[in-house]
Amino acid sequence: HRWNERSWEVRQFLARNQHSFRSFMADEPKGRQLLDAAGLDGYALPVVITEQGHTLVEPSDAELAAMLGLSTTPRLEMYELAVIGGGPAGLAAAVYGASEGLKTVLIEEATT
């Protein structure tokens, strides 16, 4: 729903992770059609329906990340360089460290 905070957060999550999406309000004809096709009443929002027909109701960030194939756990047990913050300086430091052969991890405030 337009005023549902979690719906806004889901849209932000998808945009931040560069995943294209279309958003429909539950009370609009297209939104109602999609909910009906998924067998949902629209009382629990947000609802994410993938192109493959998978449905997530009130998804967590971890569920969204899994849907997108994003990693939510460290790939290595130990890193040689941890960069905090994904701004311009943080990205530059992470790229430089990795280019020097360091096992590098970039940590951002957002969950994914």
Secondary structure, DSSP 4 states (H G I P E B T S, - for coil): -TT-HHHHHHHHHHHHTT-------TTSHHHHHHHHHTT--S-S--EEE-TT--EEES--HHHHHHHHT---S-SSS--SEEEE--SHHHHHHHHHHHHTT--EEEE-SS--
